[in-house]
Amino acid sequence: MTIDDPARPETPAIPETTEAPPSETPETTAPRRTGTWSALRPLVLRLHFYAGVLIAPFLLVAAASGLLYALSFQAEKVIYAHELEVPVGDTTLPLSQQVNIARKVNPNGTVTAVWPGAEPDATTRVLMADPDVPEGTSLAVFVDPYTGDVRGQLPSFGSSGALPLRTWIDGLHADLHLGELGRNYSELAASWLWVIALGGLLLWLGRRRKNRRALFVPEGGPKSRRRTLSWHGSVGLWAVTGLVLLSATGLTWSRYAGENIGTVQDGLGGATPTLTATLDAGAGAGSEHEGHGGGHQQGGTTAKGPDIGLDKAVEAARAAGIDSPRISVVLPAEGKGYVVKETDTQFPLELDSAAVNPADGTVIDRLAFADYPLLAKLTRIGIDAHTGVFLGLFNQLALAALALSLILLILWGYRMWWQRRPGRPVARGAWRKVPVTMLLPLAAVTAVVGWFVPMLGLSLLLFLAVDLTLALVAKLRARSTRTT
């Protein structure tokens, strides 16, 4: 995210971003290069400058809250250790008995799902629909699987089971706790992140340098704008792939662009398949798929009639190939069966699911993750990676590193702007230097992308309006000065 605003005209020897202060020595005196890049560079530089100055504050908030979110996974293990961990015993109680214990603790709640402990020292999480917890959130009752002691009750959010700390930070990152209005901030940041990152990459690769090492390794020496630019460019080069992926995965569940992405994905045959859990196959297939940020099945009442019980339903699903130690069991609602899902997002992924008839234990349907369309697989993996549950601790450390690098890139960008004061963006009219044969396709692509990613398109039009207004004001001032 280079905020690069040359304060002086280009010299024949070097472009704006490589211009050195009098005390510095230019890297090279090679003649200026011509061609496609020389025509596009002023336009990319001006767009990069405006986006860096005006969008960077939104990105800074998103990066800072994202850093906190990445660290919240490990913080949860410390803060909620009493609820999450128990001494390992000799034998575990049946799941149905643990559920009954949770019901006695909270008789007003409706049990919707059960998460058996994946590790020997983990509690069983019994999830309930409860009117006292926020909408879209379940009340989790933590039961010791060895003794039946209830270790506590906490709100649990989403398919990852975020507890209050992570849920609050997630809300801060997603919408600043402002609801639908606040979601515009995060979509705006995600919409521009890939543009700013790729624009900065082009500008950094387009710089002339004496050796290839300077491309990847920051320069040392006394404090100067050139050293700041070196750190900004080289760190940005290492982080650019991750930043673009964060942008892409963040847009998949955004308000406006996310809808367009979903439409295209469905049109290409990449929709996420659903598991049929309806007891009467003729009544239609029920969707048990959980999307990002969604809660568990809520408000269902236990189906009437014979019921083999929770433990035998899990045994039937295990026999059908649901063999991961990390599972979630959704209890049957009226006309539905048990749904047993694998929830292991470590590599190799174990995300198969099966629906079991509560009357006789027969498997109604089975859905293997291997059978997902490629786009559906990539969407699931991308969302899990963005939310820090793919590959566990490694994923969370990678997210923290990307968030920290984005914070530094933004601060270095503003520092470069300050170091080159009084600074101004590259001269207006950069688009006039672009050949028509290149400008027309570029404008068409920009229009399509702006329509597909509306927050990007609308803000780009706003930038253009501001730029034209400033140009008009400058023209009127110049005319007034000449008249005077």
C-alpha positions in Angstrom: 0.0 0.0 0.0 2.4 2.7 -1.1 1.2 6.2 -0.5 3.6 7.6 -3.0 3.1 11.2 -4.0 6.0 12.7 -5.9 6.6 16.3 -5.0 8.7 17.2 -8.0 8.4 16.5 -11.7 10.0 13.4 -13.2 13.6 13.6 -14.3 14.8 12.0 -17.5 17.0 9.6 -15.4 14.6 8.1 -12.9 10.8 7.9 -12.3 9.1 9.6 -9.4 9.3 6.8 -6.8 13.0 6.4 -7.3 13.9 10.1 -7.1 16.4 10.5 -4.3 16.9 13.5 -2.0 20.1 15.5 -2.6 21.9 13.6 0.0 21.1 10.2 -1.6 22.6 8.6 -4.7 20.2 7.3 -7.3 20.3 3.6 -7.8 21.0 3.9 -11.5 21.2 6.4 -14.3 19.9 4.1 -17.0 17.7 5.8 -19.6 14.0 6.0 -19.0 12.1 2.9 -20.2 9.2 3.3 -22.6 6.2 1.1 -23.5 3.1 -0.2 -21.8 4.3 0.2 -18.3 5.6 3.8 -18.8 2.1 4.7 -20.1 0.2 3.0 -17.3 2.5 3.8 -14.4 1.3 7.4 -13.7 -2.3 6.2 -13.7 -1.5 3.3 -11.3 0.5 5.7 -9.1 -2.3 8.2 -8.9 -4.9 5.5 -8.1 -2.6 4.0 -5.5 -2.0 7.3 -3.9 -5.7 8.2 -3.6 -6.7 4.8 -2.4 -3.8 4.7 0.1 -4.7 8.0 1.6 -8.5 7.6 1.7 -9.0 3.8 2.2 -6.0 3.1 4.5 -7.9 4.2 7.6 -10.6 1.5 7.0 -7.9 -1.1 6.3 -6.0 -0.1 9.5 -9.1 -0.7 11.6 -9.7 -4.1 9.8 -6.1 -5.1 10.3 -6.0 -4.1 14.0 -9.2 -6.0 14.8 -8.1 -8.9 12.6 -4.9 -9.1 14.6 -6.9 -9.3 17.8 -9.1 -11.9 16.3 -6.2 -14.1 15.3 -4.9 -14.0 18.8 -8.3 -14.6 20.4 -8.2 -18.4 19.7 -5.3 -18.9 22.1 -6.7 -16.3 24.5 -9.9 -18.3 24.8 -8.1 -21.4 25.9 -6.6 -19.4 28.8 -9.7 -17.3 29.8 -12.2 -20.2 29.5 -9.9 -23.0 30.6 -12.3 -24.1 33.4 -15.1 -24.6 30.9 -13.1 -26.2 28.2 -10.7 -28.5 30.1 -11.2 -31.3 32.6 -8.9 -33.9 34.3 -8.8 -37.1 32.2 -10.9 -39.9 33.7 -11.2 -43.7 33.1 -14.6 -44.0 31.5 -16.9 -41.5 29.8 -20.6 -41.2 30.4 -23.0 -41.8 27.4 -23.8 -38.7 25.4 -27.5 -39.0 26.1 -26.8 -38.9 29.9 -24.6 -35.8 29.5 -27.4 -34.1 27.5 -29.9 -34.9 30.3 -27.6 -33.3 32.8 -27.4 -30.2 30.7 -31.2 -30.1 30.4 -31.6 -30.2 34.2 -29.2 -27.3 34.6 -31.2 -25.2 32.0 -34.7 -26.7 31.7 -36.0 -23.7 29.7 -33.5 -24.3 26.9 -34.0 -26.6 23.9 -31.1 -28.8 23.0 -30.2 -28.4 19.4 -26.7 -29.9 19.0 -24.0 -31.7 20.9 -20.2 -31.4 20.4 -18.4 -34.3 22.1 -14.9 -33.4 23.3 -12.3 -34.1 20.6 -9.5 -34.4 23.0 -9.4 -36.6 26.2 -9.2 -33.5 28.4 -12.0 -31.6 26.6 -15.5 -31.1 27.9 -18.7 -32.0 26.0 -20.5 -28.9 24.7 -24.3 -29.2 24.7 -25.8 -26.4 22.7 -29.2 -25.0 23.5 -31.6 -22.5 21.9 -32.2 -20.0 24.7 -34.2 -16.8 24.7 -31.6 -15.1 27.0 -28.7 -15.3 24.5 -28.4 -13.0 21.4 -30.0 -14.0 18.1 -27.9 -16.4 16.1 -26.1 -17.6 19.3 -26.5 -20.8 21.3 -26.1 -21.3 25.0 -23.3 -23.8 25.5 -23.4 -26.0 28.6 -20.0 -27.5 29.3 -20.2 -31.0 30.8 -17.4 -33.1 32.2 -17.7 -36.4 30.2 -16.2 -38.4 33.0 -18.0 -37.2 36.1 -21.1 -35.4 34.6 -20.2 -32.1 36.5 -21.3 -29.0 34.7 -18.3 -26.7 34.3 -20.1 -23.7 33.2 -22.5 -22.0 30.6 -21.4 -19.6 27.9 -22.9 -18.1 24.7 -21.4 -19.9 21.7 -21.5 -18.4 18.2 -21.0 -19.9 14.8 -19.8 -23.2 13.4 -16.4 -22.6 15.1 -18.0 -22.3 18.5 -16.7 -18.8 19.3 -17.1 -17.9 23.0 -17.8 -14.3 24.2 -14.3 -12.9 23.8 -13.8 -14.1 20.2 -17.5 -13.3 19.3 -17.0 -9.7 20.5 -13.8 -9.2 18.5 -15.3 -10.9 15.5 -18.2 -8.4 15.6 -15.7 -5.5 15.9 -13.8 -6.8 12.8 -17.0 -7.5 10.8 -19.2 -4.4 11.4 -17.7 -2.4 14.3 -20.8 -3.6 16.3 -23.0 -1.3 14.2 -25.0 -4.0 12.5 -25.8 -3.8 8.7 -24.5 -0.3 8.4 -21.1 -1.3 9.9 -20.7 -4.1 7.4 -20.1 -1.4 4.7 -16.8 -0.6 6.3 -15.4 -4.1 6.1 -16.7 -4.6 2.6 -15.1 -1.3 1.5 -11.8 -2.4 3.0 -12.0 -5.9 1.4 -13.0 -4.4 -1.9 -9.9 -2.2 -2.1 -7.3 -4.3 -0.4 -6.5 -6.4 -3.5 -6.4 -3.3 -5.7 -4.0 -1.4 -3.5 -1.9 -4.5 -2.9 -1.6 -5.4 -6.6 -1.0 -1.7 -7.5 1.7 -1.5 -5.0 3.3 -4.7 -6.3 3.4 -3.3 -9.9 5.0 0.0 -8.7 7.6 -1.9 -6.6 8.5 -4.3 -9.4 8.6 -1.4 -11.9 11.3 0.4 -9.9 14.8 0.1 -11.3 17.5 -1.2 -8.9 21.1 -2.3 -9.0 20.5 -5.8 -7.8 17.7 -8.3 -7.3 18.4 -8.5 -3.5 16.9 -5.0 -3.0 13.6 -6.3 -4.3 13.2 -8.7 -1.4 15.4 -7.3 1.4 14.9 -3.9 3.0 17.8 -1.4 2.9 19.6 -0.3 6.0 21.4 3.0 6.5 20.2 6.4 7.9 16.6 7.2 8.3 15.2 8.5 5.0 12.2 8.2 2.7 14.2 5.9 0.6 14.7 3.5 3.5 11.0 3.7 4.5 10.1 2.9 0.9 12.5 -0.1 0.9 10.8 -1.6 4.0 7.4 -0.8 2.6 8.1 -2.4 -0.8 9.9 -5.5 0.3 7.5 -6.4 3.2 4.6 -5.7 0.8 6.1 -8.1 -1.7 6.3 -10.9 0.9 2.7 -10.2 2.1 0.9 -9.5 -1.2 -0.3 -13.0 -1.9 -1.8 -13.4 1.6 -3.4 -9.9 1.4 -5.0 -10.7 -2.0 -6.4 -14.0 -0.6 -7.7 -12.2 2.5 -9.5 -9.7 0.2 -11.0 -12.4 -2.0 -12.2 -14.6 0.9 -13.5 -11.6 2.8 -15.7 -10.6 -0.2 -17.3 -14.1 -0.4 -19.6 -13.3 2.5 -19.8 -9.5 2.1 -23.2 -7.9 1.7 -23.1 -6.8 -2.0 -20.1 -8.4 -3.7 -20.8 -11.6 -1.8 -24.2 -11.9 -3.4 -22.7 -11.5 -6.9 -20.0 -14.1 -6.1 -22.6 -16.5 -4.9 -24.6 -16.0 -8.1 -21.6 -16.7 -10.3 -20.5 -19.7 -8.2 -24.0 -21.2 -8.5 -24.0 -20.5 -12.3 -20.7 -22.3 -12.7 -22.1 -25.4 -10.8 -20.1 -24.7 -7.7 -22.9 -24.4 -5.2 -22.4 -26.2 -1.9 -24.4 -29.4 -1.9 -26.8 -30.1 1.0 -27.5 -33.2 3.0 -31.0 -34.7 2.9 -32.2 -35.1 6.5 -35.9 -35.2 5.9 -37.5 -38.5 7.0 -40.0 -38.5 4.2 -37.9 -38.3 1.0 -40.9 -37.2 -1.0 -41.3 -34.1 1.2 -38.1 -32.6 -0.2 -34.5 -32.4 1.0 -33.6 -30.4 4.0 -30.6 -28.1 4.0 -28.3 -28.7 7.0 -25.4 -26.8 5.6 -24.0 -24.2 7.9 -22.6 -21.1 6.3 -19.9 -18.8 7.7 -21.0 -17.0 10.9 -24.3 -19.0 11.1 -25.4 -20.7 14.2 -26.7 -24.3 14.7 -30.2 -25.5 13.9 -32.4 -23.5 16.2 -35.9 -23.7 17.6 -36.6 -27.3 16.5 -38.6 -29.6 18.7 -37.7 -33.2 19.1 -39.4 -35.5 16.6 -42.3 -37.6 18.0 -42.2 -41.3 17.8 -39.5 -44.0 18.4 -36.0 -42.7 18.9 -32.9 -44.9 19.1 -31.1 -42.2 21.1 -28.1 -40.0 20.6 -25.5 -42.6 21.3 -26.8 -45.2 18.8 -27.3 -42.4 16.2 -23.6 -41.6 16.5 -22.7 -45.3 16.2 -24.8 -45.6 13.0 -23.0 -42.5 11.6 -19.6 -44.0 12.6 -20.5 -47.2 10.8 -21.3 -45.1 7.7 -17.8 -43.6 7.6 -18.1 -40.6 9.9 -15.0 -41.5 11.8 -13.4 -38.2 12.8 -13.0 -37.6 16.5 -14.2 -34.1 15.9 -17.9 -34.2 15.3 -21.1 -32.2 15.8 -24.5 -33.9 16.3 -27.6 -31.9 15.4 -30.7 -33.4 17.2 -33.7 -34.2 15.1 -36.5 -31.7 14.6 -40.0 -32.5 13.6 -39.8 -34.7 10.4 -36.0 -34.7 10.4 -33.3 -37.1 11.4 -30.1 -36.8 13.4 -27.3 -35.0 11.5 -23.8 -36.1 12.4 -21.0 -33.9 10.9 -17.3 -34.1 10.9 -15.7 -30.8 11.9 -12.0 -31.5 11.6 -10.5 -28.6 9.6 -6.9 -29.8 10.0 -5.2 -31.3 7.0 -6.4 -33.7 5.6 -9.9 -32.3 6.0 -12.6 -34.5 7.5 -15.9 -32.7 6.8 -18.2 -35.6 5.8 -21.7 -35.7 7.2 -24.6 -38.2 7.5 -28.3 -38.1 8.4 -29.6 -40.9 10.6 -33.3 -42.0 11.0 -34.1 -41.7 14.7 -36.6 -44.5 14.5 -34.4 -47.4 13.3 -30.8 -46.0 12.9 -30.7 -46.3 9.1 -28.6 -43.8 7.3 -30.9 -41.5 5.3 -28.2 -39.7 3.4 -24.4 -39.3 3.4 -22.5 -36.4 2.0 -18.7 -36.6 1.5 -16.6 -33.5 1.3 -14.7 -35.2 -1.6 -17.9 -35.0 -3.6 -18.2 -31.2 -3.3 -17.7 -29.2 -6.5 -14.2 -27.7 -6.7 -15.5 -24.1 -6.2 -17.5 -25.2 -3.2 -14.3 -26.8 -1.7 -12.3 -23.7 -2.4 -14.9 -21.5 -0.9 -15.1 -23.6 2.3 -11.3 -23.8 2.7 -11.0 -20.0 1.9 -13.6 -19.1 4.5 -12.0 -21.4 7.1 -8.6 -19.9 6.4 -9.9 -16.4 6.7 -11.6 -17.2 10.0 -8.5 -18.9 11.5 -9.9 -22.5 11.8 -8.1 -24.0 8.9 -4.8 -25.7 10.0 -5.3 -24.5 13.6 -2.4 -22.6 15.2 -0.4 -22.3 12.0 -3.4 -20.6 10.4 -3.8 -18.2 13.3 -0.2 -17.2 13.3 -0.2 -16.6 9.6 -3.3 -14.3 10.0 -1.6 -12.4 12.8 1.5 -12.0 10.6 -0.5 -10.7 7.7 -2.5 -8.3 9.9 0.7 -7.0 11.5 2.3 -6.5 8.1 -0.7 -4.6 6.8 -0.6 -2.3 9.8 3.1 -1.6 9.2 2.6 -1.1 5.4 -0.1 1.5 6.1 2.1 3.3 8.7 5.1 3.3 6.4 2.9 4.7 3.6 1.8 7.6 5.6 5.4 8.1 6.9 6.6 8.4 3.3 4.0 11.0 2.6 5.1 13.0 5.6 8.8 12.6 4.7 8.2 14.0 1.2 6.2 17.0 2.4 5.0 19.2 1.0 3.6 16.3 -1.1 1.2 16.1 -3.9 -0.1 13.3 -6.0 1.2 12.7 -9.5 -0.1 15.3 -12.0 -3.7 15.0 -13.2 -4.5 13.8 -16.6 -2.4 10.6 -16.3 -5.1 8.7 -18.3 -4.3 10.8 -21.3 -0.9 9.2 -21.6 -2.5 5.7 -22.0 -3.0 4.7 -25.7 -6.7 4.4 -26.7 -6.2 0.8 -27.6 -5.3 0.2 -24.0 -7.5 2.7 -22.4 -10.8 1.4 -23.8 -10.3 -2.2 -22.6 -9.1 -0.9 -19.3 -12.2 1.2 -18.8 -14.4 -1.7 -19.8 -12.7 -4.0 -17.3 -13.0 -1.3 -14.6 -16.7 -0.9 -15.2 -17.3 -4.7 -15.0 -15.3 -5.0 -11.8 -17.0 -1.9 -10.3 -20.4 -3.4 -11.0 -19.4 -6.8 -9.6 -17.8 -5.3 -6.5 -20.2 -2.3 -5.9 -18.3 -0.7 -3.0 -15.2 -0.5 -5.1 -17.1 0.9 -8.1 -19.0 3.6 -6.0 -16.0 4.7 -4.1 -14.0 4.9 -7.4 -16.6 7.2 -8.8 -16.4 9.3 -5.6 -12.6 9.5 -6.1 -13.1 10.7 -9.7 -15.7 13.3 -8.6 -13.3 14.6 -5.9 -10.5 14.7 -8.4 -12.5 16.6 -11.0 -13.8 19.0 -8.3 -10.2 19.8 -7.2 -9.1 20.2 -10.8 -12.0 22.7 -11.4 -11.2 24.6 -8.2 -7.5 24.8 -9.2 -8.4 26.0 -12.7 -10.7 28.8 -11.3 -8.0 29.9 -8.9 -5.4 30.1 -11.6 -7.8 32.1 -13.8 -8.6 34.4 -10.9 -4.8 34.9 -10.3 -4.1 35.7 -13.9 -7.0 38.2 -14.0 -5.8 39.9 -10.9 
